[in-house]
Amino acid sequence: MALYWKGHAPAEMMKAGLIPYVWDINVQPLPHMTIFDRKKQVVSDSYIFKGVMQGAAEGMEDYLKIYPKP
């Protein structure tokens, strides 16, 4: 469910012309809503990261219809 929401929400936001963002609380160790380990400069939760990036990619086509590249 979490991966679906994290992928679906960004796609729908971009279709509506909005730019999605993720609030990363940077709490280690996992499990938390933390995507990046800023201390190590790595992705700490690839599951969430993949879902957000997949959703953004799915919504990009519709977003570019609203805001075409110059």
C-alpha angles and dihedrals in degrees: 000000000000093000091048092052093045090052099037098048096056091046093052092044092053091047086058092050096257127130112232122219134182124227105223114194094192096220117156139230104044146265096083137099088276119131102170132046098212094187093058093030093229139117104265098186110038090174093066093036092053092049094051093046092046092051092048091051091050092051096045096086093056091041091055090053088059096038109023119197112264 
